[in-house]
Amino acid sequence: MVAVDRRIQPAGEEKKQDKRHSGGLAAAHGSSLLEVKNLKVYFPVYSGLLRRVRGHIRAVDDVSFSVLAGTTVGLVGESGSGKTTIGRALVKLIKPTSGSIRYRGVDTANLSKRAFFPYRKKIQMIFQDPFHSLNPRMSVGQILGEPLGIHFPHLSPSSRVERSAVLLEQVGLKPEYLRRYPHEFSGGQRQRIGIARALAVEPEFIICDEPVSALDVSVQAAIINLLQDLQEQLGLTYLFIAHDLAVVEHMSDHVLVMTQGRIVEQASAEDIYSSPQHPYTQKLLEAVPRL
C-alpha cells in the first residue's frame, strides 16, 4: 500500500482558535516533539519441539510520523492494526526491531533502561482498561504516591500525600478518595485515577491508548473533556489511539490511519474527514453510523 501523506501546513496559514490548538506555543512554531522514522516491531513465530523461529508477525512495519508540541495526533485503525504496539514501543514497554524514535532530537529507541529512565517522566501512558491497569491491592494514595517516590525521591511522605490530593482534584475527584481501593470506583472514576497517575510525574507527552473505549457512552464525553482541559491548562501533547472515528475527529489536530502494521494515510483532521484519499480510510468513514 502507498501511504497518502498530506501534512499540516507550517505556520503562515490561519488555524482555528479552539482547545485543540491552544496547548503550547511550540505548536504555533511547528517544532517537533517526537519524530518516528521507519519503525518496525516484529514478533517471532515459533514452532516445533525445538521452538525454532519459523517466521515473524509484522505488528508495525516501517512506520514514520511526527508529533508537534502542544497538539493531538490521532492514530486510528481496526483492532490488530498495530496501534497499541506503536504506543508501547514509544514508552519502551516493547522493544522495537528497528527504526528510530527521536524525542526532542534524542533517539530513545536503543537506549538502555537506565539511560531511558529520565524520559519516563516526560512520556507517560494512559491505558485502555482502567481496572486492570490499576493494582487492586494498592490504595489510590499508594498508586499515585509510587511514581512520585520513584521520580521525586526528595519528597517527604507528607508532601507525596499532598501532591496526590492535588492530582485527584485536578481530575475531578475528592482528596478523601486517597484511602480507597480501585474496586470501590466506577469505570469512569478509575480512568480518572489512571489519568492522575500519568500526570503525577509532570509529563510533556501522553500516549492515550483507547482511554474511553472501555467506558459507557455517557462517561466518554466527560473523560474527553477532561483530557482537553488538561491539555489546555498544562500544555500537554497527546498521541490519541482509538478506533472510534467520532472521538478521534473531536480530539485530533492531525490523524494517522493505520492498517496491517502500516500508516496508509496521514493528514489534518479536517482533510481526513472531508476528503479521504486512501480506499481504507474511505471504508472506515463509510462504516461510521450516522443519523
Backbone as CSV, one residue per row, in Angstrom:
resi,resn,N_x,N_y,N_z,CA_x,CA_y,CA_z,C_x,C_y,C_z
1,MET,0.834,-1.198,0.000,0.000,0.000,0.000,0.871,1.251,0.000
2,VAL,0.444,2.243,-0.749,1.179,3.507,-0.797,0.504,4.498,0.125
3,ALA,1.250,5.046,1.050,0.687,5.991,2.013,0.437,7.328,1.356
4,VAL,-0.722,7.914,1.633,-1.049,9.252,1.152,-0.704,10.220,2.257
5,ASP,0.259,11.096,2.017,0.769,11.974,3.063,0.383,13.413,2.755
6,ARG,-0.561,13.943,3.525,-0.973,15.336,3.355,-0.761,16.034,4.677
7,ARG,0.436,16.490,4.920,0.794,17.030,6.224,0.181,18.399,6.441
8,ILE,0.020,18.737,7.742,-0.468,20.067,8.102,0.531,21.102,7.620
9,GLN,0.029,22.163,7.010,0.909,23.215,6.512,1.562,23.953,7.667
10,PRO,2.827,24.389,7.514,3.501,25.125,8.585,2.863,26.462,8.863
11,ALA,3.382,27.122,9.921,2.828,28.412,10.335,2.805,29.369,9.162
12,GLY,1.776,30.190,9.098,1.582,31.097,7.984,0.145,31.007,7.530
13,GLU,-0.434,29.814,7.639,-1.842,29.628,7.359,-2.614,29.770,8.658
14,GLU,-3.821,30.292,8.565,-4.604,30.515,9.767,-5.137,29.214,10.311
15,LYS,-5.179,29.111,11.612,-5.724,27.944,12.310,-6.927,28.366,13.123
16,LYS,-7.831,27.411,13.330,-8.971,27.694,14.182,-8.489,27.857,15.617
17,GLN,-9.084,28.819,16.306,-8.718,29.028,17.710,-9.689,28.261,18.590
18,ASP,-9.358,27.031,18.898,-10.160,26.242,19.816,-9.240,25.503,20.745
19,LYS,-9.796,24.629,21.586,-9.000,23.936,22.594,-7.881,23.134,21.977
20,ARG,-8.146,22.565,20.780,-7.159,21.664,20.222,-5.872,22.380,19.844
21,HIS,-5.961,23.672,19.593,-4.776,24.397,19.140,-4.218,25.339,20.195
22,SER,-4.718,25.274,21.417,-4.282,26.224,22.439,-3.236,25.650,23.375
23,GLY,-2.840,24.386,23.175,-1.931,23.747,24.129,-0.480,23.946,23.798
24,GLY,0.075,25.090,24.126,1.519,25.274,23.983,1.896,26.138,22.811
25,LEU,2.854,27.046,23.024,3.316,27.925,21.966,4.135,27.194,20.934
26,ALA,4.758,26.090,21.325,5.622,25.376,20.393,4.872,24.913,19.168
27,ALA,3.576,24.589,19.326,2.804,24.110,18.192,2.710,25.187,17.124
28,ALA,2.564,26.452,17.540,2.457,27.537,16.581,3.729,27.700,15.779
29,HIS,4.867,27.337,16.362,6.141,27.452,15.673,6.499,26.174,14.910
30,GLY,5.678,25.128,15.055,5.892,23.911,14.279,7.067,23.071,14.728
31,SER,7.431,23.098,16.005,8.557,22.305,16.474,8.102,20.885,16.769
32,SER,8.884,19.909,16.316,8.538,18.511,16.518,9.002,18.047,17.894
33,LEU,8.080,17.515,18.660,8.422,16.931,19.949,8.904,15.502,19.747
34,LEU,8.239,14.789,18.831,8.539,13.384,18.582,8.634,13.141,17.083
35,GLU,9.664,12.402,16.682,9.820,12.012,15.280,10.110,10.518,15.213
36,VAL,9.217,9.796,14.572,9.366,8.350,14.401,9.688,8.074,12.936
37,LYS,10.775,7.331,12.696,11.179,7.045,11.316,11.437,5.554,11.131
38,ASN,10.760,4.990,10.149,10.977,3.589,9.733,10.905,2.619,10.903
39,LEU,9.947,2.844,11.789,9.796,1.982,12.961,9.233,0.628,12.551
40,LYS,9.888,-0.428,13.048,9.424,-1.792,12.822,9.395,-2.537,14.146
41,VAL,8.303,-3.269,14.375,8.197,-4.140,15.544,7.702,-5.491,15.046
42,TYR,8.595,-6.476,15.027,8.266,-7.827,14.578,8.279,-8.778,15.769
43,PHE,7.315,-9.686,15.802,7.271,-10.713,16.842,7.543,-12.072,16.212
44,PRO,8.506,-12.832,16.754,8.841,-14.131,16.162,7.726,-15.156,16.359
45,VAL,7.595,-16.036,15.376,6.645,-17.148,15.452,7.452,-18.434,15.598
46,TYR,7.229,-19.165,16.701,7.986,-20.383,16.981,7.130,-21.618,16.657
47,SER,7.829,-22.699,16.294,7.127,-23.958,16.056,8.085,-25.123,16.275
48,GLY,7.524,-26.303,16.476,8.341,-27.496,16.658,8.813,-27.670,18.092
49,LEU,9.363,-28.852,18.362,9.842,-29.167,19.700,11.007,-28.289,20.116
50,LEU,11.812,-27.865,19.150,12.986,-27.041,19.447,12.664,-25.554,19.464
51,ARG,11.392,-25.238,19.241,10.954,-23.835,19.290,11.789,-22.955,18.379
52,ARG,11.910,-23.393,17.161,12.669,-22.605,16.179,11.776,-21.509,15.583
53,VAL,12.412,-20.420,15.208,11.683,-19.300,14.606,11.337,-19.662,13.165
54,ARG,10.043,-19.673,12.870,9.574,-20.028,11.523,9.105,-18.817,10.727
55,GLY,9.026,-17.714,11.376,8.567,-16.505,10.697,8.361,-15.384,11.699
56,HIS,7.777,-14.292,11.235,7.548,-13.132,12.101,6.174,-12.535,11.822
57,ILE,5.567,-12.022,12.892,4.355,-11.217,12.752,4.792,-9.759,12.681
58,ARG,4.464,-9.097,11.599,4.879,-7.706,11.405,3.815,-6.783,11.997
59,ALA,3.885,-6.610,13.313,2.885,-5.793,14.002,2.971,-4.331,13.578
60,VAL,4.191,-3.824,13.452,4.439,-2.463,12.947,5.499,-2.583,11.874
61,ASP,5.190,-2.101,10.685,6.056,-2.362,9.538,6.415,-1.067,8.815
62,ASP,7.555,-0.484,9.193,8.101,0.694,8.511,7.185,1.918,8.629
63,VAL,6.953,2.330,9.860,6.053,3.447,10.148,6.863,4.708,10.432
64,SER,6.438,5.825,9.859,7.084,7.116,10.093,6.011,8.182,10.310
65,PHE,6.219,9.024,11.322,5.326,10.153,11.571,6.002,11.082,12.570
66,SER,5.450,12.264,12.743,5.962,13.208,13.731,4.804,13.815,14.512
67,VAL,5.119,14.308,15.694,4.113,14.923,16.561,4.618,16.294,16.965
68,LEU,3.841,17.335,16.670,4.214,18.691,17.049,3.870,18.943,18.514
69,ALA,4.700,19.687,19.183,4.469,20.001,20.594,3.158,20.746,20.760
70,GLY,2.387,20.354,21.781,1.141,21.032,22.099,-0.060,20.608,21.287
71,THR,0.082,19.616,20.402,-1.024,19.180,19.562,-1.472,17.776,19.959
72,THR,-2.546,17.327,19.319,-3.027,15.958,19.490,-2.996,15.261,18.138
73,VAL,-2.285,14.154,18.071,-2.256,13.328,16.870,-3.100,12.088,17.135
74,GLY,-4.107,11.871,16.299,-4.965,10.699,16.429,-4.414,9.550,15.601
75,LEU,-4.379,8.373,16.189,-3.934,7.160,15.498,-5.118,6.208,15.465
76,VAL,-5.653,5.970,14.274,-6.898,5.238,14.141,-6.717,4.036,13.221
77,GLY,-7.457,2.973,13.518,-7.417,1.763,12.710,-8.176,0.657,13.406
78,GLU,-8.380,-0.461,12.705,-9.131,-1.559,13.296,-8.297,-2.277,14.341
79,SER,-8.942,-3.128,15.125,-8.233,-3.923,16.128,-7.203,-4.807,15.436
80,GLY,-5.997,-4.861,16.015,-4.931,-5.665,15.429,-4.128,-4.969,14.364
81,SER,-4.369,-3.681,14.162,-3.645,-2.957,13.112,-2.247,-2.531,13.547
82,GLY,-1.955,-2.575,14.857,-0.628,-2.204,15.349,-0.586,-0.903,16.119
83,LYS,-1.757,-0.313,16.388,-1.806,0.988,17.056,-1.189,0.937,18.460
84,THR,-1.666,0.001,19.259,-1.184,-0.103,20.636,0.288,-0.488,20.675
85,THR,0.729,-1.299,19.718,2.144,-1.689,19.660,3.026,-0.466,19.480
86,ILE,2.600,0.477,18.654,3.355,1.722,18.480,3.446,2.468,19.812
87,GLY,2.316,2.606,20.494,2.319,3.315,21.771,3.246,2.669,22.781
88,ARG,3.208,1.353,22.861,4.065,0.647,23.820,5.534,0.721,23.422
89,ALA,5.817,0.772,22.136,7.209,0.921,21.700,7.757,2.298,22.067
90,LEU,6.903,3.326,22.029,7.353,4.679,22.350,7.768,4.803,23.810
91,VAL,7.117,4.032,24.711,7.470,4.094,26.123,8.356,2.915,26.545
92,LYS,8.852,2.171,25.556,9.781,1.057,25.769,9.182,-0.082,26.595
93,LEU,7.863,-0.268,26.495,7.261,-1.485,27.034,7.463,-2.643,26.062
94,ILE,7.730,-2.288,24.799,8.071,-3.255,23.752,9.334,-2.749,23.067
95,LYS,10.265,-3.649,22.803,11.499,-3.251,22.146,11.310,-3.215,20.634
96,PRO,11.608,-2.091,19.982,11.493,-2.024,18.522,12.492,-2.956,17.838
97,THR,12.103,-3.483,16.703,13.010,-4.309,15.913,14.035,-3.443,15.200
98,SER,13.585,-2.329,14.652,14.484,-1.375,14.000,13.772,-0.040,13.863
99,GLY,14.507,0.955,13.407,13.948,2.294,13.241,14.388,3.225,14.355
100,SER,14.004,4.477,14.244,14.397,5.478,15.235,13.169,6.141,15.842
101,ILE,13.278,6.472,17.134,12.252,7.222,17.859,12.957,8.404,18.496
102,ARG,12.845,9.564,17.893,13.555,10.744,18.387,12.615,11.610,19.216
103,TYR,12.965,11.755,20.491,12.212,12.621,21.386,13.074,13.840,21.694
104,ARG,12.619,14.994,21.238,13.399,16.236,21.340,14.806,16.030,20.777
105,GLY,14.889,15.316,19.674,16.148,15.133,18.960,16.999,13.971,19.422
106,VAL,16.633,13.314,20.529,17.416,12.200,21.059,16.753,10.883,20.657
107,ASP,17.518,9.990,20.037,16.993,8.692,19.633,16.900,7.791,20.863
108,THR,15.674,7.530,21.316,15.465,6.737,22.524,15.244,5.252,22.233
109,ALA,15.185,4.879,20.956,14.808,3.507,20.597,15.782,2.479,21.162
110,ASN,17.069,2.800,21.169,18.078,1.829,21.592,18.717,2.164,22.933
111,LEU,18.113,3.083,23.673,18.654,3.425,24.981,18.424,2.275,25.957
112,SER,19.356,2.101,26.872,19.184,1.115,27.934,18.096,1.595,28.889
113,LYS,17.637,0.689,29.766,16.614,1.069,30.737,17.083,2.222,31.612
114,ARG,18.350,2.172,31.988,18.887,3.228,32.850,18.961,4.556,32.110
115,ALA,19.394,4.515,30.840,19.514,5.753,30.068,18.144,6.330,29.724
116,PHE,17.140,5.450,29.604,15.796,5.912,29.247,15.030,6.435,30.467
117,PHE,15.520,6.150,31.662,14.795,6.500,32.889,14.360,7.966,32.946
118,PRO,15.209,8.945,32.606,14.757,10.346,32.664,13.591,10.649,31.736
119,TYR,13.467,9.873,30.643,12.393,10.110,29.678,11.061,9.546,30.165
120,ARG,11.081,8.693,31.175,9.829,8.165,31.699,9.020,9.254,32.406
121,LYS,9.700,10.300,32.864,8.991,11.440,33.428,8.322,12.262,32.328
122,LYS,8.957,12.299,31.170,8.465,13.134,30.083,7.371,12.452,29.265
123,ILE,7.427,11.114,29.178,6.487,10.352,28.355,5.702,9.405,29.244
124,GLN,4.405,9.580,29.282,3.545,8.719,30.091,2.446,8.104,29.225
125,MET,1.743,7.117,29.797,0.721,6.390,29.043,-0.531,6.212,29.894
126,ILE,-1.685,6.423,29.263,-2.976,6.120,29.866,-3.490,4.865,29.168
127,PHE,-3.786,3.824,29.940,-4.121,2.531,29.358,-5.619,2.399,29.112
128,GLN,-5.949,1.424,28.270,-7.333,1.244,27.838,-8.244,0.782,28.962
129,ASP,-7.833,-0.226,29.695,-8.685,-0.814,30.721,-8.384,-0.169,32.074
130,PRO,-9.286,0.654,32.590,-8.994,1.374,33.835,-9.023,0.495,35.077
131,PHE,-9.479,-0.747,34.937,-9.482,-1.632,36.103,-8.194,-2.440,36.187
132,HIS,-7.828,-3.099,35.096,-6.650,-3.956,35.121,-5.341,-3.165,35.105
133,SER,-5.392,-1.888,34.755,-4.172,-1.081,34.769,-3.855,-0.527,36.157
134,LEU,-4.773,-0.720,37.107,-4.554,-0.274,38.486,-4.398,-1.496,39.381
135,ASN,-3.413,-1.451,40.279,-3.173,-2.563,41.183,-4.294,-2.625,42.222
136,PRO,-5.091,-3.713,42.232,-6.230,-3.776,43.160,-5.829,-3.849,44.623
137,ARG,-4.572,-4.196,44.896,-4.113,-4.319,46.279,-3.533,-3.013,46.828
138,MET,-3.475,-1.998,45.985,-2.937,-0.711,46.417,-4.060,0.308,46.513
139,SER,-3.999,1.152,47.526,-4.962,2.246,47.636,-4.634,3.303,46.584
140,VAL,-5.564,4.204,46.384,-5.334,5.288,45.419,-4.120,6.111,45.831
141,GLY,-3.971,6.357,47.126,-2.813,7.099,47.610,-1.503,6.401,47.287
142,GLN,-1.486,5.078,47.407,-0.275,4.315,47.070,-0.017,4.310,45.564
143,ILE,-1.102,4.212,44.780,-0.971,4.199,43.322,-0.363,5.512,42.828
144,LEU,-0.814,6.632,43.379,-0.297,7.938,42.952,1.045,8.249,43.606
145,GLY,1.233,7.734,44.815,2.480,8.028,45.523,3.667,7.254,45.004
146,GLU,3.436,6.083,44.400,4.538,5.255,43.912,5.393,5.969,42.862
147,PRO,4.812,6.513,41.769,5.658,7.226,40.804,6.311,8.479,41.385
148,LEU,5.633,9.130,42.329,6.229,10.301,42.972,7.475,9.905,43.756
149,GLY,7.402,8.764,44.450,8.559,8.302,45.211,9.726,7.899,44.320
150,ILE,9.424,7.372,43.131,10.482,6.932,42.214,11.161,8.112,41.532
151,HIS,10.353,9.047,41.035,10.909,10.142,40.230,11.200,11.407,41.029
152,PHE,10.628,11.528,42.221,10.908,12.682,43.078,11.284,12.169,44.469
153,PRO,12.425,11.492,44.601,12.803,10.870,45.882,13.008,11.868,47.006
154,HIS,13.191,13.137,46.666,13.407,14.146,47.701,12.118,14.516,48.432
155,LEU,10.956,14.151,47.874,9.688,14.493,48.505,9.482,13.662,49.773
156,SER,9.033,14.311,50.811,8.716,13.608,52.056,7.382,12.878,51.890
157,PRO,7.104,11.887,52.736,5.807,11.190,52.655,4.607,12.140,52.719
158,SER,4.671,13.140,53.576,3.553,14.088,53.682,3.403,14.913,52.411
159,SER,4.542,15.258,51.782,4.489,16.013,50.524,3.891,15.176,49.405
160,ARG,4.185,13.868,49.410,3.606,12.988,48.387,2.094,12.882,48.563
161,VAL,1.647,12.834,49.798,0.205,12.785,50.060,-0.465,14.066,49.583
162,GLU,0.163,15.220,49.873,-0.390,16.499,49.443,-0.455,16.584,47.922
163,ARG,0.622,16.140,47.282,0.659,16.151,45.820,-0.401,15.211,45.245
164,SER,-0.601,14.061,45.845,-1.599,13.106,45.380,-3.008,13.682,45.507
165,ALA,-3.256,14.403,46.598,-4.564,15.031,46.789,-4.826,16.081,45.715
166,VAL,-3.807,16.855,45.377,-3.933,17.862,44.319,-4.226,17.187,42.971
167,LEU,-3.563,16.062,42.705,-3.784,15.337,41.455,-5.229,14.863,41.344
168,LEU,-5.786,14.348,42.439,-7.172,13.904,42.416,-8.120,15.059,42.118
169,GLU,-7.882,16.195,42.739,-8.722,17.360,42.464,-8.580,17.806,41.019
170,GLN,-7.392,17.649,40.472,-7.120,18.056,39.100,-7.939,17.244,38.093
171,VAL,-8.234,15.992,38.441,-9.011,15.142,37.525,-10.469,15.014,37.962
172,GLY,-10.897,15.861,38.903,-12.303,15.904,39.272,-12.720,14.921,40.341
173,LEU,-11.788,14.460,41.170,-12.106,13.547,42.263,-11.780,14.201,43.605
174,LYS,-12.325,13.633,44.676,-12.147,14.214,46.007,-10.858,13.700,46.661
175,PRO,-10.158,14.553,47.401,-8.924,14.135,48.070,-9.112,12.981,49.044
176,GLU,-10.304,12.866,49.631,-10.523,11.778,50.595,-10.550,10.397,49.940
177,TYR,-10.566,10.361,48.608,-10.534,9.071,47.901,-9.164,8.401,47.981
178,LEU,-8.177,9.081,48.515,-6.828,8.516,48.579,-6.782,7.203,49.351
179,ARG,-7.683,7.024,50.298,-7.658,5.818,51.138,-8.473,4.667,50.539
180,ARG,-9.155,4.926,49.464,-9.986,3.889,48.856,-9.173,3.038,47.873
181,TYR,-9.800,1.928,47.447,-9.153,0.995,46.525,-9.897,0.991,45.180
182,PRO,-9.230,0.564,44.104,-9.834,0.646,42.761,-11.222,0.029,42.644
183,HIS,-11.484,-1.086,43.343,-12.782,-1.757,43.194,-13.935,-0.922,43.747
184,GLU,-13.630,0.139,44.480,-14.666,0.981,45.070,-15.131,2.090,44.130
185,PHE,-14.578,2.109,42.920,-14.883,3.195,41.992,-15.567,2.671,40.732
186,SER,-16.256,3.553,40.038,-16.836,3.229,38.741,-15.741,3.237,37.675
187,GLY,-16.068,2.782,36.477,-15.078,2.753,35.396,-14.549,4.135,35.060
188,GLY,-15.446,5.126,35.000,-15.005,6.483,34.699,-14.106,7.051,35.784
189,GLN,-14.423,6.774,37.035,-13.581,7.243,38.140,-12.221,6.561,38.119
190,ARG,-12.199,5.264,37.805,-10.918,4.556,37.720,-10.050,5.140,36.611
191,GLN,-10.682,5.512,35.489,-9.884,6.100,34.414,-9.345,7.472,34.814
192,ARG,-10.098,8.208,35.605,-9.595,9.485,36.129,-8.380,9.258,37.031
193,ILE,-8.405,8.169,37.808,-7.248,7.838,38.642,-6.051,7.497,37.749
194,GLY,-6.306,6.766,36.654,-5.231,6.459,35.711,-4.646,7.711,35.085
195,ILE,-5.497,8.679,34.792,-5.026,9.955,34.240,-4.202,10.699,35.289
196,ALA,-4.673,10.686,36.535,-3.919,11.347,37.614,-2.552,10.705,37.778
197,ARG,-2.485,9.389,37.675,-1.190,8.705,37.788,-0.248,9.136,36.662
198,ALA,-0.782,9.284,35.450,0.051,9.737,34.330,0.552,11.159,34.551
199,LEU,-0.257,11.987,35.190,0.116,13.389,35.426,1.076,13.557,36.599
200,ALA,1.203,12.531,37.434,1.948,12.652,38.695,3.382,13.120,38.486
201,VAL,4.032,12.652,37.419,5.454,12.962,37.212,5.655,14.170,36.294
202,GLU,4.562,14.909,36.044,4.613,16.149,35.255,5.153,15.903,33.851
203,PRO,4.485,15.057,33.058,4.972,14.730,31.707,4.688,15.845,30.704
204,GLU,5.350,15.736,29.556,5.092,16.627,28.429,4.212,15.935,27.387
205,PHE,4.397,14.623,27.255,3.781,13.858,26.175,3.058,12.655,26.778
206,ILE,1.767,12.511,26.452,0.984,11.401,26.989,0.399,10.588,25.841
207,ILE,0.610,9.275,25.909,0.031,8.356,24.934,-1.283,7.852,25.520
208,CYS,-2.377,8.178,24.879,-3.703,7.772,25.334,-4.126,6.553,24.519
209,ASP,-4.028,5.375,25.118,-4.318,4.133,24.401,-5.793,3.755,24.588
210,GLU,-6.623,4.235,23.670,-8.064,3.990,23.708,-8.626,4.243,25.110
211,PRO,-8.456,5.447,25.634,-8.799,5.710,27.038,-10.289,5.717,27.345
212,VAL,-11.150,5.728,26.314,-12.590,5.763,26.588,-13.330,4.562,26.010
213,SER,-12.640,3.659,25.334,-13.331,2.552,24.662,-13.955,1.562,25.638
214,ALA,-13.429,1.475,26.876,-13.971,0.536,27.864,-15.032,1.179,28.751
215,LEU,-15.406,2.427,28.444,-16.335,3.168,29.293,-17.709,3.286,28.650
216,ASP,-18.719,3.525,29.475,-20.057,3.779,28.961,-20.049,5.054,28.126
217,VAL,-20.965,5.104,27.159,-21.031,6.271,26.272,-21.273,7.549,27.069
218,SER,-22.078,7.448,28.122,-22.394,8.631,28.916,-21.178,9.182,29.645
219,VAL,-20.164,8.328,29.871,-18.966,8.738,30.614,-17.862,9.210,29.660
220,GLN,-17.907,8.736,28.424,-16.832,9.031,27.485,-16.631,10.523,27.271
221,ALA,-17.743,11.261,27.113,-17.641,12.697,26.849,-16.954,13.426,28.000
222,ALA,-17.247,13.009,29.235,-16.636,13.664,30.398,-15.132,13.445,30.421
223,ILE,-14.671,12.238,30.071,-13.237,11.953,30.052,-12.557,12.711,28.922
224,ILE,-13.205,12.764,27.753,-12.642,13.513,26.626,-12.502,14.987,26.987
225,ASN,-13.544,15.553,27.612,-13.479,16.965,28.017,-12.376,17.188,29.041
226,LEU,-12.201,16.232,29.955,-11.134,16.345,30.951,-9.768,16.365,30.271
227,LEU,-9.548,15.470,29.320,-8.263,15.423,28.618,-7.993,16.725,27.873
228,GLN,-9.027,17.281,27.259,-8.848,18.549,26.540,-8.552,19.697,27.502
229,ASP,-9.244,19.726,28.622,-8.997,20.780,29.616,-7.570,20.687,30.158
230,LEU,-7.109,19.464,30.430,-5.753,19.281,30.943,-4.716,19.695,29.906
231,GLN,-4.996,19.414,28.648,-4.069,19.831,27.592,-3.956,21.346,27.531
232,GLU,-5.098,22.008,27.662,-5.098,23.477,27.626,-4.384,24.066,28.842
233,GLN,-4.608,23.495,30.010,-4.024,24.025,31.238,-2.526,23.747,31.348
234,LEU,-2.094,22.552,30.915,-0.720,22.105,31.153,0.152,22.105,29.896
235,GLY,-0.424,22.431,28.746,0.358,22.436,27.512,0.813,21.058,27.090
236,LEU,-0.020,20.046,27.300,0.358,18.667,27.012,0.292,18.363,25.518
237,THR,1.001,17.327,25.135,0.951,16.787,23.782,0.423,15.367,23.871
238,TYR,-0.515,15.004,22.977,-1.130,13.689,23.024,-0.899,12.906,21.738
239,LEU,-0.676,11.600,21.898,-0.907,10.641,20.822,-2.154,9.886,21.240
240,PHE,-3.256,10.104,20.522,-4.556,9.574,20.923,-4.900,8.379,20.043
241,ILE,-4.802,7.179,20.630,-5.043,5.934,19.906,-6.498,5.531,20.098
242,ALA,-7.200,5.243,19.001,-8.608,4.876,19.109,-9.071,4.199,17.825
243,HIS,-10.205,3.530,17.934,-10.852,3.013,16.732,-12.174,3.738,16.480
244,ASP,-12.571,4.606,17.414,-13.795,5.388,17.281,-13.480,6.670,16.507
245,LEU,-13.932,6.721,15.259,-13.583,7.857,14.402,-14.209,9.164,14.880
246,ALA,-15.371,9.090,15.510,-16.001,10.310,16.007,-15.171,10.937,17.120
247,VAL,-14.643,10.108,18.026,-13.804,10.606,19.113,-12.506,11.177,18.566
248,VAL,-11.892,10.487,17.605,-10.640,10.953,17.012,-10.836,12.296,16.323
249,GLU,-11.945,12.439,15.614,-12.221,13.708,14.930,-12.345,14.846,15.935
250,HIS,-12.997,14.577,17.060,-13.218,15.608,18.069,-11.917,16.005,18.765
251,MET,-10.998,15.055,18.941,-9.790,15.283,19.730,-8.612,15.802,18.936
252,SER,-8.503,15.434,17.664,-7.206,15.482,16.974,-7.009,16.701,16.086
253,ASP,-5.764,17.138,16.001,-5.332,18.116,15.016,-4.893,17.421,13.727
254,HIS,-4.258,16.280,13.904,-3.677,15.527,12.796,-4.058,14.065,13.000
255,VAL,-4.321,13.337,11.920,-4.788,11.956,12.030,-3.907,11.031,11.198
256,LEU,-3.531,9.903,11.806,-2.812,8.830,11.122,-3.762,7.646,10.993
257,VAL,-3.915,7.130,9.786,-4.786,5.981,9.541,-3.912,4.758,9.329
258,MET,-4.162,3.709,10.122,-3.277,2.555,10.139,-4.036,1.271,9.861
259,THR,-3.422,0.382,9.090,-3.957,-0.951,8.861,-2.820,-1.908,8.548
260,GLN,-2.906,-3.111,9.061,-1.924,-4.166,8.807,-0.484,-3.700,9.067
261,GLY,-0.311,-2.936,10.143,1.019,-2.528,10.558,1.595,-1.336,9.838
262,ARG,0.838,-0.744,8.930,1.345,0.391,8.157,0.407,1.595,8.254
263,ILE,0.984,2.784,8.162,0.192,4.007,8.061,-0.078,4.257,6.584
264,VAL,-1.355,4.229,6.204,-1.711,4.355,4.794,-2.124,5.773,4.415
265,GLU,-2.451,6.585,5.419,-2.805,7.977,5.128,-2.591,8.816,6.364
266,GLN,-2.073,10.017,6.188,-1.957,10.957,7.295,-2.195,12.358,6.785
267,ALA,-2.997,13.100,7.541,-3.388,14.440,7.123,-3.987,15.166,8.310
268,SER,-4.325,16.438,8.126,-5.036,17.161,9.168,-6.391,16.494,9.366
269,ALA,-6.939,16.628,10.562,-8.228,16.007,10.857,-9.303,16.505,9.891
270,GLU,-9.258,17.777,9.574,-10.255,18.349,8.668,-10.189,17.693,7.295
271,ASP,-8.969,17.495,6.784,-8.816,16.887,5.461,-9.213,15.416,5.454
272,ILE,-8.834,14.691,6.516,-9.164,13.264,6.582,-10.670,13.055,6.526
273,TYR,-11.420,13.867,7.272,-12.853,13.650,7.370,-13.646,14.291,6.234
274,SER,-13.072,15.284,5.581,-13.799,15.929,4.475,-13.452,15.317,3.122
275,SER,-12.194,14.876,2.952,-11.806,14.327,1.646,-10.765,13.226,1.807
276,PRO,-11.159,12.067,2.351,-10.208,10.949,2.495,-9.741,10.462,1.131
277,GLN,-8.448,10.140,1.029,-7.874,9.747,-0.252,-7.662,8.244,-0.390
278,HIS,-7.297,7.594,0.689,-6.989,6.167,0.596,-8.282,5.346,0.711
279,PRO,-8.418,4.272,-0.068,-9.647,3.451,-0.014,-9.966,2.933,1.384
280,TYR,-8.930,2.575,2.165,-9.180,2.068,3.503,-9.783,3.155,4.389
281,THR,-9.271,4.385,4.287,-9.832,5.499,5.055,-11.273,5.746,4.654
282,GLN,-11.555,5.671,3.374,-12.914,5.866,2.889,-13.861,4.814,3.455
283,LYS,-13.399,3.567,3.515,-14.239,2.496,4.068,-14.479,2.696,5.558
284,LEU,-13.444,3.150,6.280,-13.616,3.418,7.708,-14.689,4.469,7.943
285,LEU,-14.650,5.535,7.149,-15.610,6.621,7.332,-17.010,6.197,6.898
286,GLU,-17.093,5.370,5.888,-18.407,4.882,5.440,-19.062,3.992,6.493
287,ALA,-18.231,3.353,7.332,-18.761,2.441,8.340,-19.241,3.156,9.600
288,VAL,-18.982,4.467,9.704,-19.410,5.207,10.888,-20.924,5.397,10.864
289,PRO,-21.641,4.989,11.898,-23.100,5.172,11.925,-23.457,6.666,11.902
290,ARG,-24.439,7.007,11.118,-24.862,8.413,11.031,-26.371,8.479,11.203
291,LEU,-26.819,9.567,11.836,-28.259,9.793,11.998,-28.846,10.287,10.689
